[in-house]
Amino acid sequence: MRLLLIESTPGNATGIGAHLTAEGHEVVTCGDDHGGPCRGATHHVACPMEQHIDLTIVAREASSTRTLAEMGSVCATRHRVPLMEVDPLQDGLPSVAVAQAVAGRAVAAGYANAIRNELAHLPALVEVHRTPAHIRVTVQVPERHNTPQALSAVADRTRKAVREYDPYVQGIDVAVVCYPDPA
């Protein structure tokens, strides 16, 4: 997995980064060469968010407050990248795969809620899958809406909801299918 590792205090995640790299993950950071919190401030293409990130890990001691060094977590949240926080003083690291799956579900639920809000006038069922380059959405609507115009309108409103929720998404794939009207 490609992981964004953010330190609340410089150096507090060195061990975590080494552990993740040893497990075969690609670990990237936001910090610039001068200790600043953002390498993309001067060269936006250097920002890790310019490529897919599977999971953001913020290393912060349990008793400490958030710091400016964690600014990358704000960017990750805006880009709808799943995020987990770990205490670098704790023994062991939670399973990255499990954390990514759990956090990924929360991210997908955010997309689904945005779509449901946009389609509140319909009894629609919404399913969302996030891949590195796309959001794939399946919307199920009652059979009575099975006209080309109605299905097209549902697809358009779904894409609109996704784009408003996540202006950075690279691609949006929408399938609209019908289910039988209740008798």
C-alpha positions as CSV (number, residue, x, y, z in Angstrom):
1,M,0.0,0.0,0.0
2,R,1.0,3.6,-0.5
3,L,0.9,5.3,2.9
4,L,1.2,8.9,3.9
5,L,3.0,9.1,7.2
6,I,2.5,12.4,9.1
7,E,4.5,13.2,12.3
8,S,3.0,15.6,14.9
9,T,6.5,16.2,16.1
10,P,9.6,15.8,13.8
11,G,11.1,12.3,14.3
12,N,8.3,10.8,16.3
13,A,7.3,8.3,13.5
14,T,10.7,7.2,12.5
15,G,10.2,3.7,13.9
16,I,6.7,3.5,12.5
17,G,8.0,4.4,9.0
18,A,10.8,1.8,9.2
19,H,8.3,-0.9,10.3
20,L,5.9,-0.1,7.5
21,T,8.7,0.0,4.9
22,A,10.0,-3.4,6.2
23,E,6.5,-4.7,5.7
24,G,6.7,-3.7,2.0
25,H,4.6,-0.5,2.1
26,E,5.6,2.6,0.2
27,V,5.8,5.4,2.8
28,V,5.6,9.0,1.7
29,T,5.6,12.2,3.8
30,C,4.4,15.8,3.4
31,G,7.4,17.5,5.1
32,D,9.6,19.7,3.0
33,D,13.5,19.7,3.1
34,H,13.5,22.5,5.6
35,G,11.2,20.9,8.3
36,G,8.0,22.6,7.0
37,P,4.7,20.8,6.9
38,C,4.1,21.0,3.2
39,R,6.4,20.1,0.3
40,G,3.7,21.1,-2.2
41,A,3.6,24.7,-1.1
42,T,6.4,25.7,-3.5
43,H,6.0,22.8,-6.1
44,H,2.4,21.4,-6.1
45,V,3.5,18.4,-8.1
46,A,5.7,17.3,-5.1
47,C,2.5,17.0,-3.0
48,P,1.8,13.3,-2.1
49,M,-1.9,14.0,-2.9
50,E,-1.0,14.4,-6.5
51,Q,-0.9,10.6,-6.6
52,H,-3.1,8.0,-5.0
53,I,-2.7,7.4,-1.3
54,D,-4.3,4.3,0.3
55,L,-4.2,5.4,3.9
56,T,-2.9,8.4,6.0
57,I,-1.3,7.6,9.3
58,V,-0.9,10.4,11.8
59,A,1.6,9.7,14.6
60,R,0.8,11.7,17.7
61,E,1.3,10.9,21.3
62,A,-2.0,10.4,23.1
63,S,-1.6,13.3,25.5
64,S,-0.4,15.8,22.9
65,T,-2.4,18.3,20.9
66,R,-2.6,18.7,17.1
67,T,0.3,20.6,15.5
68,L,0.9,22.5,12.3
69,A,3.2,19.6,11.3
70,E,0.0,17.6,10.9
71,M,-1.3,19.8,8.1
72,G,-1.1,17.0,5.6
73,S,-4.0,15.3,7.5
74,V,-6.2,18.2,6.5
75,C,-5.3,17.7,2.9
76,A,-5.8,14.0,3.2
77,T,-9.3,14.6,4.6
78,R,-10.2,17.0,1.9
79,H,-9.1,14.4,-0.7
80,R,-11.2,11.8,1.1
81,V,-8.2,9.6,1.9
82,P,-8.8,7.2,4.8
83,L,-7.0,8.3,8.0
84,M,-5.9,6.6,11.2
85,E,-4.1,8.0,14.2
86,V,-1.5,6.1,16.2
87,D,0.4,6.8,19.3
88,P,4.1,6.3,18.5
89,L,4.9,5.5,22.1
90,Q,2.5,2.5,22.1
91,D,4.0,-1.0,21.5
92,G,2.9,-2.5,18.2
93,L,1.2,-1.0,15.3
94,P,-2.5,-1.7,14.4
95,S,-2.9,-3.7,11.2
96,V,-2.6,-1.3,8.4
97,A,-4.8,-3.4,6.1
98,V,-7.6,-3.6,8.7
99,A,-7.3,0.2,9.4
100,Q,-7.4,0.9,5.7
101,A,-10.5,-1.3,5.3
102,V,-12.3,0.3,8.2
103,A,-11.4,3.9,7.3
104,G,-12.2,3.1,3.7
105,R,-15.7,2.1,4.6
106,A,-16.2,5.4,6.4
107,V,-15.0,7.3,3.3
108,A,-17.3,5.3,1.0
109,A,-20.2,6.0,3.5
110,G,-19.5,9.7,3.1
111,Y,-19.9,9.5,-0.7
112,A,-23.1,7.4,-0.3
113,N,-24.6,9.9,2.2
114,A,-23.9,12.8,-0.2
115,I,-25.6,10.9,-3.0
116,R,-28.6,9.9,-0.8
117,N,-29.0,13.6,0.1
118,E,-29.0,14.6,-3.5
119,L,-31.5,11.9,-4.4
120,A,-33.6,12.4,-1.3
121,H,-36.7,12.6,-3.5
122,L,-36.3,9.0,-4.6
123,P,-36.3,5.7,-2.6
124,A,-32.9,4.9,-4.0
125,L,-30.4,2.3,-2.8
126,V,-26.8,3.5,-3.1
127,E,-23.6,1.4,-3.2
128,V,-20.2,3.0,-3.5
129,H,-16.7,1.5,-4.2
130,R,-13.6,3.6,-4.2
131,T,-10.6,2.6,-6.3
132,P,-7.3,4.5,-6.7
133,A,-8.6,6.4,-9.8
134,H,-12.4,6.2,-9.6
135,I,-15.5,6.3,-7.5
136,R,-17.9,3.5,-8.7
137,V,-21.5,4.0,-7.8
138,T,-24.5,1.8,-8.3
139,V,-27.9,3.4,-7.7
140,Q,-31.0,1.3,-7.6
141,V,-34.3,3.1,-8.2
142,P,-37.9,1.8,-8.5
143,E,-39.0,0.3,-11.8
144,R,-41.5,3.2,-12.3
145,H,-38.5,5.5,-13.0
146,N,-37.3,3.3,-15.9
147,T,-37.3,5.9,-18.6
148,P,-34.2,7.1,-20.4
149,Q,-34.8,10.7,-19.1
150,A,-35.3,9.6,-15.5
151,L,-32.3,7.3,-15.4
152,S,-30.1,9.9,-17.0
153,A,-31.3,12.5,-14.4
154,V,-30.4,10.1,-11.6
155,A,-26.9,9.5,-13.1
156,D,-26.3,13.2,-13.6
157,R,-27.4,14.1,-10.0
158,T,-25.3,11.2,-8.7
159,R,-22.2,12.5,-10.5
160,K,-23.0,16.1,-9.2
161,A,-23.2,14.8,-5.6
162,V,-19.9,13.0,-5.9
163,R,-18.1,16.0,-7.5
164,E,-19.4,18.4,-4.8
165,Y,-18.4,16.0,-2.1
166,D,-15.0,15.3,-3.6
167,P,-13.8,17.9,-6.1
168,Y,-10.5,15.9,-6.5
169,V,-11.9,12.6,-7.6
170,Q,-10.3,11.6,-11.0
171,G,-13.2,9.6,-12.4
172,I,-16.8,8.8,-11.5
173,D,-18.6,5.7,-12.9
174,V,-22.3,5.5,-12.3
175,A,-24.7,2.7,-13.0
176,V,-28.4,3.2,-12.5
177,V,-30.5,0.0,-12.3
178,C,-34.1,-0.5,-11.5
179,Y,-35.7,-2.8,-8.9
180,P,-39.4,-3.9,-9.0
181,D,-41.9,-1.6,-7.6
182,P,-43.5,-2.9,-4.4
183,A,-46.9,-4.3,-5.0
